[in-house]
Amino acid sequence: MTAKLGNLIGGLKRAVIEAQRCVCHQHIEELQQFFIPDQEQDPAQSFPRAPGPRAWWG
């Protein structure tokens, strides 16, 4: 059973893309923990908003 090089490369590309999607989704879930308040958090407690990008340009 021989596989063509193009099919092998195509399969590897699909595997890499799928792995990147899984890792990206995991990172998004981890970041949400920092930016989305917990249900048990006191509503009066809030964090300052970051300045917009133009604030850095002066």
HELIX and SHEET records of a PDB file:
HELIX    1   1 LEU A    5  PHE A   35  1                                  31    
HELIX    2   2 PRO A   53  TRP A   56  5                                   4    
END                                                                             
